[in-house]
Amino acid sequence: MPRWLLHRIPDGVSTGEAAIMEPAAIAAQTLHRANVGTADFVVIFGPGPIGLISAQMAMIAGASRVIMVGKEIDSKIRLPLAKKLGVDHVINIDDGETNLENIVKNLTSGIMGQMLSLKPQGQNLPLIRLLIFYVGMVEWLLWDFQIK
């Protein structure tokens, strides 16, 4: 690794605190670019470390509601953790009964807000397009699929 990419950990900062700085910086920059603030409605796809930190930062920024969308693989640890951290609505998109479009429509009552989409899966693209119509804005952070 090139030396210029390394950062010295300041005295008084634990290795655990230092390790969380990069994901926290990504979350903070994404929220800043999306201009998330008071009364905004935020939907986060992906309850990984960056998604969970983003949810906390969105709540600190004053978002009126935060939805965390995950998959079945997230249902044992990550989605319950999101709820424990204070996320308003935690959704397992793989449960076969959830209609995220209807949930967002009902929660927003037609009021425009912010939508923060983290790590969208290819199969979510049509859903995300529908959410844009109801919610307003999307800030893309990560792509982990190829468009064919």
C-alpha positions as CSV (number, residue, x, y, z in Angstrom):
1,M,0.0,0.0,0.0
2,P,1.4,3.4,-0.9
3,R,2.5,5.4,2.2
4,W,0.4,8.4,1.2
5,L,-2.8,6.4,1.6
6,L,-2.0,5.7,5.3
7,H,-3.0,7.8,8.2
8,R,-1.4,7.9,11.6
9,I,-3.9,7.2,14.4
10,P,-3.7,10.1,16.9
11,D,-2.9,9.4,20.5
12,G,-6.0,8.8,22.5
13,V,-7.9,7.2,19.6
14,S,-8.4,3.4,19.9
15,T,-8.0,1.1,17.0
16,G,-11.7,0.4,17.1
17,E,-12.5,4.1,16.8
18,A,-10.0,4.4,14.0
19,A,-11.5,1.5,12.2
20,I,-15.0,3.1,12.1
21,M,-13.7,6.4,10.7
22,E,-13.7,5.4,7.0
23,P,-17.3,4.0,7.0
24,A,-18.4,7.0,9.0
25,A,-16.8,9.3,6.5
26,I,-18.6,7.6,3.6
27,A,-21.9,7.9,5.4
28,A,-21.4,11.5,6.4
29,Q,-20.3,12.5,2.8
30,T,-23.3,10.7,1.3
31,L,-25.8,12.4,3.7
32,H,-24.1,15.7,3.1
33,R,-24.5,15.3,-0.7
34,A,-28.1,14.3,-0.3
35,N,-28.6,17.4,2.0
36,V,-30.5,15.3,4.5
37,G,-32.0,17.5,7.2
38,T,-35.0,18.2,9.4
39,A,-38.2,16.6,8.3
40,D,-36.6,14.5,5.5
41,F,-37.7,11.0,4.9
42,V,-34.8,8.6,4.4
43,V,-34.9,5.1,3.0
44,I,-31.6,3.1,3.2
45,F,-31.1,-0.1,1.3
46,G,-28.6,-2.3,3.0
47,P,-28.1,-2.6,6.8
48,G,-24.3,-3.1,6.6
49,P,-21.9,-0.9,8.6
50,I,-22.2,2.1,6.3
51,G,-26.0,1.7,6.1
52,L,-26.3,1.5,9.9
53,I,-24.1,4.5,10.5
54,S,-26.0,6.4,7.8
55,A,-29.2,5.7,9.6
56,Q,-27.8,7.1,12.8
57,M,-26.5,10.2,11.1
58,A,-29.8,10.7,9.3
59,M,-31.6,10.7,12.7
60,I,-29.0,13.1,14.2
61,A,-29.5,15.3,11.1
62,G,-33.2,15.5,12.0
63,A,-34.8,13.1,9.5
64,S,-38.4,12.7,10.3
65,R,-38.5,9.0,9.4
66,V,-35.8,6.5,8.6
67,I,-36.6,3.2,6.9
68,M,-33.9,0.4,6.7
69,V,-34.5,-2.1,4.0
70,G,-32.7,-5.5,4.2
71,K,-32.9,-9.0,3.0
72,E,-33.5,-12.3,4.7
73,I,-29.8,-12.7,5.4
74,D,-30.0,-9.5,7.5
75,S,-33.1,-10.6,9.5
76,K,-31.2,-12.3,12.4
77,I,-28.6,-9.6,13.3
78,R,-28.5,-6.5,11.2
79,L,-32.2,-5.6,10.9
80,P,-32.8,-6.1,14.7
81,L,-29.7,-3.9,15.3
82,A,-31.1,-1.2,13.1
83,K,-34.3,-1.2,15.1
84,K,-32.3,-1.2,18.4
85,L,-30.4,1.9,17.1
86,G,-33.7,3.7,16.6
87,V,-34.5,3.3,13.0
88,D,-38.3,3.9,12.6
89,H,-39.2,1.2,10.2
90,V,-37.1,-2.0,9.5
91,I,-38.2,-4.0,6.5
92,N,-37.2,-7.5,5.3
93,I,-37.8,-7.1,1.6
94,D,-37.6,-10.9,1.1
95,D,-40.4,-11.9,3.5
96,G,-42.9,-12.2,0.5
97,E,-45.5,-10.0,2.1
98,T,-43.8,-6.6,2.2
99,N,-44.8,-4.0,-0.4
100,L,-42.2,-1.3,0.0
101,E,-43.8,1.0,-2.5
102,N,-47.1,1.0,-0.5
103,I,-45.2,1.4,2.8
104,V,-43.4,4.5,1.5
105,K,-46.6,5.9,-0.1
106,N,-48.4,5.5,3.2
107,L,-45.6,6.9,5.4
108,T,-44.9,10.0,3.2
109,S,-48.6,10.9,2.6
110,G,-47.4,12.4,-0.7
111,I,-44.9,14.8,1.1
112,M,-41.6,14.9,-0.8
113,G,-38.5,14.0,1.1
114,Q,-35.1,12.4,0.8
115,M,-34.3,8.9,-0.2
116,L,-30.9,7.5,0.5
117,S,-30.3,4.2,-1.2
118,L,-27.2,2.3,-0.2
119,K,-26.0,-0.7,-2.2
120,P,-29.0,-1.3,-4.3
121,Q,-29.3,-4.8,-5.7
122,G,-30.2,-5.2,-9.4
123,Q,-33.6,-6.6,-8.7
124,N,-34.5,-3.5,-6.7
125,L,-34.0,-1.1,-9.6
126,P,-37.7,-1.0,-10.7
127,L,-38.8,-0.6,-7.1
128,I,-36.3,2.2,-6.6
129,R,-37.6,4.0,-9.7
130,L,-41.1,3.8,-8.2
131,L,-39.9,5.1,-4.9
132,I,-38.2,8.1,-6.6
133,F,-41.7,9.1,-7.9
134,Y,-43.1,9.1,-4.4
135,V,-40.2,10.2,-2.3
136,G,-38.2,12.6,-4.5
137,M,-34.4,12.1,-4.6
138,V,-32.0,9.3,-4.6
139,E,-28.3,9.5,-3.6
140,W,-26.5,6.5,-5.0
141,L,-23.5,5.3,-3.0
142,L,-22.5,1.9,-4.1
143,W,-23.3,-0.3,-7.1
144,D,-22.6,-4.0,-6.8
145,F,-24.3,-5.3,-10.0
146,Q,-23.8,-4.9,-13.7
147,I,-26.5,-3.4,-15.9
148,K,-27.0,-5.7,-19.0
